[in-house]
Amino acid sequence: MTAFTTLEPHAALPDGPAIILMRRFEEDDPHRMMMELIVIHANQSEETSRLLDAQGMPLGLDQARERAARQSAESGIAALYEIDRTAGPRERVIAAHDGDRGAELDGLSDTDEEDGVTGSDMRDRGQDGAPRKF
């Protein structure tokens, strides 16, 4: 079997040439996950495709790995990575709340106390002189 390097949920994608198998939340339906195949060529151009079965459902991990391995053999790109963007701590909260990205938003902060940076908060801003339209 072809060896995949597993990346952390919030890791940056590697430079090409590389083939990346990514599991992530569906953009239009946050209750669903999707599987994506990203091919990054040596010139840094990318090809992205959704991996779906015959019924239009996301492929399982084993099937997706097989598809990525075939793409690797066809394209001559040996570097294979997999990343689960749904596996981070924040993402587990979202999944536990059926895809509700608003769940427990109070836990997010732009403040970095170590660096003495206080993040902005929209409640701290004035109206910037413009009338409020909502």
URGI-V960099 format. One record per residue. RES is the residue in three letters. SS is DSSP state (hx for helix, st for strand, lp for the rest). OMEGA is omega as a letter, one per 30 degrees, with the letter a starting at -180 (none if undefined). Layout:
res:RES ss:SS omega:OMEGA
res:RES ss:SS omega:OMEGA
//
This chain:
res:MET ss:lp omega:l
res:THR ss:lp omega:a
res:ALA ss:lp omega:l
res:PHE ss:lp omega:l
res:THR ss:st omega:a
res:THR ss:st omega:l
res:LEU ss:st omega:l
res:GLU ss:lp omega:a
res:PRO ss:lp omega:a
res:HIS ss:lp omega:l
res:ALA ss:lp omega:l
res:ALA ss:lp omega:l
res:LEU ss:lp omega:a
res:PRO ss:lp omega:l
res:ASP ss:lp omega:a
res:GLY ss:lp omega:g
res:PRO ss:lp omega:a
res:ALA ss:st omega:l
res:ILE ss:st omega:a
res:ILE ss:st omega:l
res:LEU ss:st omega:a
res:MET ss:st omega:l
res:ARG ss:st omega:a
res:ARG ss:st omega:l
res:PHE ss:st omega:l
res:GLU ss:lp omega:a
res:GLU ss:lp omega:a
res:ASP ss:lp omega:a
res:ASP ss:lp omega:a
res:PRO ss:lp omega:l
res:HIS ss:lp omega:a
res:ARG ss:lp omega:l
res:MET ss:st omega:l
res:MET ss:st omega:l
res:MET ss:st omega:a
res:GLU ss:st omega:l
res:LEU ss:st omega:a
res:ILE ss:st omega:l
res:VAL ss:st omega:l
res:ILE ss:st omega:a
res:HIS ss:lp omega:a
res:ALA ss:lp omega:l
res:ASN ss:lp omega:l
res:GLN ss:lp omega:l
res:SER ss:lp omega:a
res:GLU ss:st omega:l
res:GLU ss:st omega:l
res:THR ss:st omega:l
res:SER ss:st omega:l
res:ARG ss:st omega:a
res:LEU ss:lp omega:a
res:LEU ss:st omega:l
res:ASP ss:lp omega:a
res:ALA ss:lp omega:l
res:GLN ss:lp omega:l
res:GLY ss:lp omega:l
res:MET ss:lp omega:l
res:PRO ss:st omega:l
res:LEU ss:lp omega:l
res:GLY ss:lp omega:a
res:LEU ss:hx omega:a
res:ASP ss:hx omega:l
res:GLN ss:hx omega:l
res:ALA ss:hx omega:l
res:ARG ss:hx omega:l
res:GLU ss:hx omega:l
res:ARG ss:hx omega:l
res:ALA ss:hx omega:l
res:ALA ss:hx omega:l
res:ARG ss:hx omega:l
res:GLN ss:hx omega:l
res:SER ss:hx omega:l
res:ALA ss:hx omega:a
res:GLU ss:hx omega:a
res:SER ss:hx omega:a
res:GLY ss:lp omega:l
res:ILE ss:lp omega:a
res:ALA ss:lp omega:a
res:ALA ss:lp omega:a
res:LEU ss:st omega:a
res:TYR ss:st omega:l
res:GLU ss:st omega:a
res:ILE ss:st omega:l
res:ASP ss:st omega:a
res:ARG ss:lp omega:l
res:THR ss:lp omega:a
res:ALA ss:lp omega:l
res:GLY ss:lp omega:a
res:PRO ss:hx omega:l
res:ARG ss:hx omega:a
res:GLU ss:hx omega:l
res:ARG ss:hx omega:l
res:VAL ss:hx omega:l
res:ILE ss:hx omega:a
res:ALA ss:hx omega:l
res:ALA ss:hx omega:l
res:HIS ss:lp omega:l
res:ASP ss:lp omega:l
res:GLY ss:lp omega:l
res:ASP ss:lp omega:a
res:ARG ss:lp omega:l
res:GLY ss:lp omega:a
res:ALA ss:lp omega:l
res:GLU ss:lp omega:l
res:LEU ss:hx omega:l
res:ASP ss:hx omega:l
res:GLY ss:hx omega:a
res:LEU ss:lp omega:a
res:SER ss:lp omega:l
res:ASP ss:lp omega:a
res:THR ss:lp omega:l
res:ASP ss:st omega:a
res:GLU ss:hx omega:l
res:GLU ss:hx omega:a
res:ASP ss:hx omega:l
res:GLY ss:lp omega:a
res:VAL ss:st omega:l
res:THR ss:lp omega:a
res:GLY ss:lp omega:a
res:SER ss:lp omega:l
res:ASP ss:lp omega:a
res:MET ss:hx omega:l
res:ARG ss:hx omega:l
res:ASP ss:hx omega:a
res:ARG ss:lp omega:l
res:GLY ss:lp omega:l
res:GLN ss:lp omega:a
res:ASP ss:lp omega:l
res:GLY ss:lp omega:a
res:ALA ss:lp omega:l
res:PRO ss:lp omega:l
res:ARG ss:lp omega:a
res:LYS ss:lp omega:l
res:PHE ss:lp omega:none
//
